[in-house]
Amino acid sequence: MVAVQRWEANVQHILLTERIAQAGIALLRKELPQAQIDERIDLSPEQLRALIGSYTALIVRSQTRVTSELLAAAPHLQVVGCAGSSLENIDLEAATRRGVLVVNAPRGEVVVASEHTIALLLALAQHIPAANRSIKAGMWETSRFLGVELYQKVLGILGLGRVGQEVAQRAHTLGMHVVAYDPSASMQQAKRAGVTLHDKAEVLQRADFVTLHTALTEGSSGTRTLLGAQQLHLLKPGAYLVNCARGGLIDEEALLATLKEGRLAGVALDVFSQQPLGDKTILSQLLLDERVIVTPHVGASTVEDRCESPPRWPETSSRRCVAIPCMASRRSRFRQRLHSSRVAAAGKKDAVCQRPMAQDSYGSQLDVCTTQC
């Protein structure tokens, strides 16, 4: 506990590089009235590296890249807080090596991500973006935009974590039948969500609409290219595909080939393998296809989410993570993302894994920590 108390006493310089709710910043100033709190938005990587040296806490969302190079330039940094669920922009291994605690807000984006998924499902089914462009161009092409109903259609969900369950709930209200694939989900969890569990191949073969809700993980059992050429060919002709989770989950070259073969009726993407898109050829070709609807990773961007992400952060101890009090009230506890017991070797002797309700690659809640702690 001595190490934790010493850590709290030293947390006086806090840097915010992306916008969060003013209520969160006000709470930060209330919890640490003596702290230096700086908001520096839209810094370049070079500017951030030059600035980070004196800070003990860093608060980001999804755009700031917390790389090993940045961490090397931050000798006093003790904690990085991400006001969202994704940690893909943070080098967790480098943070672990340097004893930097990384925390996130896995519950904060659940509602907006699930609503954005349903919005894209409806936009695909009714050709809304193309119809909008058509009528604004002075045309009236009623027969061209023949849609399909979601009612009585089968929705396949890959990943039955918090977002997947929220999507299932909303799909039920639209009269859809929901099937899911999640190797870690229990029958009880599926029953609560009102879905039936199947293997991945069966979900892909049965579904009229498929939506992805998994984390992006590496390795032989990881989820990168969860949908490659083989899996995409399992989809029934005329199926629709939505990805509001992570860009690397779909092999984009295989997706383009499947579209060219005419197997898919439509695709909606909020995430990509490269963000921003830049000049990547495959992405440019996908954008040219009228059957592809795209949004710029806004599945976690609403006024409510910006205001509510901080209070939704789960609890671990209101004082032990006082470095980022703007992310929780005194009654809140943080989910601490310690990915190795090597954190203790780095100087925090009291630091232990505190993930009693961890998430696996598919976002499912587990009873024990699944990281290599």
N, C-alpha and C positions, 0 to 999 in steps of 0.2 A: 504493500500500500504506500510505502514511503516513496517508491519510484513514481507512482501515479500522482501523489501529492506534489512532488517536485515538478512533474510534467505540467500539472495545472498551473502552478505558480509561474512557469516560464512562458505560457501561451499568452503572448501580448501583442503579436503582430500577425494580423489576419488579412489575407488577400482574396478578394472576389474578382474573378476574371470573366464572369458571365452574369447576366441579370437574374436575380431572384426577387421574390416579393419584398416590398419595403417593410412589410410587417415582420419578415424574418430578420432583416437588418436591424430593425428597431429592437427586436428581442435580443439580438447579439449585443447591441450596445447596452441594454439593460443588464444582461448577465455578466458582461465584462466592461464595466464603466471605465476602467483604466487602460483598456486595450487600444492599440492603434488598428483601425479598421479601414482598409483602403479598397475602393472599387476602381478597377482599371479594366475597362471593357475593350474588347477587340484588339488585344495586344498581339503582335506578331510573335512567333516562337523565339526569335532573337531578342525582342524586347522583354519577353517574359523571363528568359534565362538571365538577362542582365539585371532584372529587378528582384528575382525570387530569393536572393541570398540571405536577406535579413528576416524573412518571414517564417513563422512557426506553424501556420495553418493556411491551407489553400482550399478554397471553395469553388467548384466548377459545376458545369452541367455536362453537355455531351460534345462540345466543340473544342474545348481546350485539351491539347494532347499533353498528358503528363508522362513524359518519356524518361528513359534512364538518363539521358543527357540533362534533362531539366532537373531531375532529382539529384544528380551529381552537383549541380550548381546551387543546391539548396541545403547547406550543411545544418541549418537549424530547423528544417521542416520536420514536424512530428505527426501531422495528420493531414489527410486529404479527404474532403467531403464532396460527394457527388450528389447534387440535387436531382436525382433520377435513379432509375434501376440499373442502367447499363454501366459497366465498368470497362468497356472495350477501349476507351480512350486513355486508360491508365495502365501503365506497365506494372502489374501486380508483383511480378517476380523481382523487379528492381526495387519496388517499395519494400517488399519483404526483406531483401538483403540489407536495406538501410534502416530497418526498424521503423518505417513510416506506416502508421495505421491508416487504413482506407475504409471508409464507411459510405453507404449509399442509402437510397430511399426506395426499396423494392415495391412498396405499396403505392407510392405517389402517382404513378402513371397508369394504374390499372384501368380506371374508368375511361380516361380519354383514349387510351390505346384500344380498348374494346369498342368504344363508340366509333372511332375512326375506321376500324375494321368493318363494322356493319355499314358505315357510310360508303366504303369502297365496294362492298358486296352489292349494295343497291345501285351505285353508279354503274357498275359493270352490267348488272341485270337489265337496266333501263337505258343504257347507252347515253347517260346524262352529259358527259363532257362533249361527245361528238354532236349530240343534238343541240347543245348550247352554242357550239361553234357554227353549226349550220344555220340556225335561225338568226344569229348575229351577222352572218354573211348575206342575209336577205333571202334565204331559201325557206321552203316549207315542205320538208321531206318526211311526212308522217309515215309512209310505208317503209322507208329506209330503216327507221329505228324501231324495229319490232323487238320488244323486250321479252324477258321471261320472268315468271313469278318465282319468288323465293318460297312461297307457301308449298308445303309438301315435298320440297326438295331436300336432298341429303347434304348436310354440311359436314365435312371431314376436318377435324381439328388435330393438328400435330403439335402436341405439347399442352398438357392439361394443368398448367400452373394457374396462378391467379388470373392472368389475362384470359387464358383459354377458358376458364370456368365462367368468367364474366361474359365472354362472347357466346358461350353455350346458352347462358341464361337469356340473353337478348335474342338469340336465334330461335329459341323456343317460343318467344312471344310473337315471332313472325310465322309460326307454324311449321318450322323446319324440323326435320329429323336429324339428330346429331350423333355422329360416331367419332371416336377419338383414338389416337395412338399416343401413348406415353408409357415407356417401359417401367417407370417408377411409380405410376399412379396406382392406388389401391382400388379395389372394387367399391369400397365404401365411399371413397372420394368421387369416383365416377357416378355412383348412385346419387350422391348429393347434387352433382352437377346435372343429373338427368341425361347422362350419355351412356353409350355402350362402348366398351373398349375392344379393340381389334388390333391385329398386327398392322404394320405400316402398309404393306402391300394391299391388304383388304380394304383399308380406309381409302387408299388412292383409287382403287378399282370401283368402289361403291359410290363415292362422293360426286355430287354435281358441282359443288363448290368446295375448295380446299383452302384452309387458312393456316398459317404457321405462327406458332407462339412459343418458341424455344430460345434459349440462350445460344450463343455461338461458342462452341468449344472445339478444341483441337484434339488430335490423336486418333488412334484407330477406332475408338468408340465415341469420338466427338461428333458434333452436329454440322461441321462445315461440309458444304455440298450435300446436305441431307437429301435434297432432291437433285439428283444428277440425271443423265440421259436415261438410264434404266428405269428410275422411279417415275420420271415424267411420262415415259411411254406406258406406264400402268394406268394413267388417268384415262377415264372414258372419253371418247370423242365428244367435243363440245363442252368440256368441263371448263370451269373458271378457277383461277388461282390468285390468292391474295397473300402478300407478305408485308406485314407491319412490324416484324420482329427484328431480324438482322439480315444484312445484305448477303453475307457469305453463306447463308443457308441454301441458296439456290445456285446451281451452276448456270451462269448467265448465258454462256455459249450454247449449252444444251437447251436452255429455255428458248433462245432465239431460233434454234433449229426446229424445236417442237412447234413453234408458232408458224414457221415457214411451211411445215408439213400440214398445217391446217387442223391440228388435233385440238388446239385450245380455242375456245370461243372468246376468251378475254383474260387479261392479266392486270392486276393492280399492285403497284409497288410503292411503298413509302420509304424503303431502305435499299441501299445498293452496295456493291463491293467497293466502290470508290465514292467518297462523299467529301466535297462536291463532285459532280460527275466529271468535270474536266473534259478532256478530249478522248476518253477511252472509247475505242471503236465499237465494241460490243454494246455498250450503253447507248451510244449514238444511234445504232441500228435499232435497238429496242424502242427508242423514243419515236422513231419514224413510223412504227406500226400503230395504226389507229385503234387496234384492239388492246393496246397497252395504255393504262391510266397510271400516271405518276404524280406523286406529291413529294416535296423536299424534306422528308423525315419530320413531318409535323404531327405524327401520331402521339406525341407527348407534349403538344404545345397548345394550351388553352389559357385563358385568363385565370380560370379556377385552379388549374394545375400549378401555374406559377405562384399562386397565392397559397395553395394548400399543401404543396409538396413538403415544406419544412415541418408543419405540425404532424404530418402523417408518418414521419420517420419512426420506426419501431423503437421500443424501449430497451435499454440495458442499464443505464444509471445516469441520472441527470448531472452528476458531478464528475464522474470518471471521464466523460467526453465533453467537458466544459469548453474545449477548444472550439466546438462548433455549436454553441447553444442556440443559434438562429435556426437550427434544424430540428429542435425539439423543445417543448416546454419543460418545466421542472418535473412534471409528472410523466415525461416521456423517457424512454430508454432506447439507446441506439443499438442497431444490429452491427456488431463489430465484425469486419471482414479481415480477420487475421489468417492469412493463408499459409502460415508455417510457424512452428514453435521457435524458428530461428529469430523471430522478433524478440524473444526473451534474451537471446544471445547478443542481440544488438543493443541491449542496455535497459530494456523494459522488463525487469525480472518478474514483475507481477502480471505481465501480459499473458493471457491465456485465450484459447479459442472460446468465444461466447456466441456460438451459433446454434442454439438448441433447436431452432426451427430453420435449418438450412434449406437451400434450394438446389436441386440437381440441374442438369443441363436443360431439362424441359420446364423448369420453373415450378416443379412440384415441391410441396413442403415435405421435408423429411424430419424424423425425430432426432437425428444426430448429425453432427458435422460431417460432411463428405469431403472436405479438403484434406490435404496432407499435413495435418497439424501434429 
